[in-house]
Amino acid sequence: ECVKPIPYSTMKSIVPWDELDAFRQRGLNPQHPMMRGLGQDPQVYYQSAVSANKYYDAVPHIVQDVMDQVAVITGRQYKLFEYYGDPEAERVVVLMGSSAKTAEETV
C-alpha cells in the first residue's frame, strides 16, 4: 500500500490563517523584547498550573475536530484511538504509525 500525501493546497484550505498569525504575534521576538512570568511561590505556581488544565483537556476534542475536517476534504477518516482485536484481550499492544498496520495484519 503506497502512501498518498495530501496536497498542500488541500491542507491550506483548513488552516485558520488568522489564528495562526495571532499565535505567531504572541511569540517571543528578539526585535521586540518583553518580560513574561514573575517570581512565584509554590502555591501561586500550582494555582496557575491547575488553571491551565482546561486547555490541555480541550486538546483531544480540538484534534478530533480537525481530523474530521480532513476526512471531509480527503475522504480519509482518522481517529485519536482505534482498537483492533479481541474485545476480551488480556494483553494489548499500543502502536503508532505504520507499525500499527503491520501488527493488524499479523493478528
C-alpha positions as CSV (number, residue, x, y, z in Angstrom):
1,E,0.0,0.0,0.0
2,C,1.6,3.3,-1.1
3,V,1.5,6.5,0.9
4,K,-0.5,9.1,-0.9
5,P,0.4,12.5,0.6
6,I,-2.3,15.1,1.0
7,P,-1.6,18.1,-1.3
8,Y,-0.5,21.3,0.4
9,S,-3.2,23.2,-1.4
10,T,-5.8,20.9,0.1
11,M,-4.4,21.2,3.6
12,K,-4.1,25.0,3.3
13,S,-7.9,25.2,3.0
14,I,-8.4,24.1,6.6
15,V,-5.7,26.2,8.2
16,P,-7.2,29.1,10.3
17,W,-4.7,31.7,9.0
18,D,-5.9,34.5,11.3
19,E,-5.5,32.3,14.4
20,L,-2.0,31.2,13.1
21,D,-1.0,34.8,12.7
22,A,-2.3,35.7,16.2
23,F,-0.3,32.8,17.6
24,R,2.9,34.0,15.9
25,Q,2.4,37.5,17.1
26,R,2.3,36.3,20.7
27,G,5.6,34.5,20.3
28,L,8.8,35.9,21.8
29,N,10.8,38.1,19.3
30,P,14.3,39.5,19.9
31,Q,13.4,42.6,17.9
32,H,10.5,43.3,20.4
33,P,11.7,42.0,23.8
34,M,9.2,41.5,26.6
35,M,9.4,40.0,30.1
36,R,7.0,37.2,30.8
37,G,6.5,35.5,34.1
38,L,7.2,36.5,37.7
39,G,8.8,35.1,40.7
40,Q,6.2,32.9,42.3
41,D,5.9,30.9,45.5
42,P,4.9,27.3,45.1
43,Q,1.2,27.8,45.8
44,V,0.8,30.6,43.2
45,Y,2.7,28.4,40.7
46,Y,0.4,25.5,41.4
47,Q,-2.7,27.6,41.0
48,S,-1.6,28.8,37.6
49,A,-0.6,25.3,36.6
50,V,-4.0,24.0,37.6
51,S,-5.8,26.8,35.8
52,A,-4.1,25.7,32.5
53,N,-5.6,22.2,32.7
54,K,-8.8,23.3,30.9
55,Y,-6.6,24.0,27.8
56,Y,-5.0,20.6,28.0
57,D,-8.4,18.9,28.5
58,A,-9.7,20.6,25.3
59,V,-6.9,19.3,23.1
60,P,-8.3,15.8,22.2
61,H,-11.6,17.4,21.1
62,I,-9.9,20.0,19.0
63,V,-7.6,17.4,17.4
64,Q,-10.6,15.1,16.5
65,D,-12.5,18.1,15.1
66,V,-9.5,18.9,12.8
67,M,-9.3,15.2,11.8
68,D,-13.0,15.3,10.9
69,Q,-12.3,18.3,8.7
70,V,-9.5,16.4,7.0
71,A,-11.9,13.5,6.4
72,V,-14.5,15.7,4.8
73,I,-11.8,17.1,2.4
74,T,-9.8,14.0,1.7
75,G,-12.2,11.1,2.4
76,R,-9.7,9.7,4.9
77,Q,-11.1,9.1,8.3
78,Y,-8.7,9.4,11.3
79,K,-9.5,8.8,14.9
80,L,-7.5,9.6,18.1
81,F,-7.5,5.9,19.0
82,E,-8.6,2.8,17.1
83,Y,-8.8,-0.6,18.6
84,Y,-8.3,-3.8,16.6
85,G,-8.5,-7.2,18.1
86,D,-10.4,-9.4,20.5
87,P,-12.7,-7.4,22.8
88,E,-11.7,-9.7,25.7
89,A,-8.0,-9.5,25.1
90,E,-5.8,-9.9,28.2
91,R,-2.9,-8.1,26.7
92,V,-2.7,-5.2,24.2
93,V,0.0,-3.6,22.2
94,V,-0.2,0.2,21.7
95,L,1.3,1.3,18.4
96,M,1.5,4.4,16.3
97,G,2.2,4.9,12.6
98,S,3.0,2.2,10.1
99,S,3.7,-0.4,12.7
100,A,0.0,-0.5,13.6
101,K,-0.9,-1.8,10.1
102,T,1.8,-4.5,10.3
103,A,0.5,-5.6,13.7
104,E,-3.1,-5.6,12.5
105,E,-2.1,-7.9,9.6
106,T,-0.2,-10.2,11.9
107,V,-3.1,-10.6,14.3
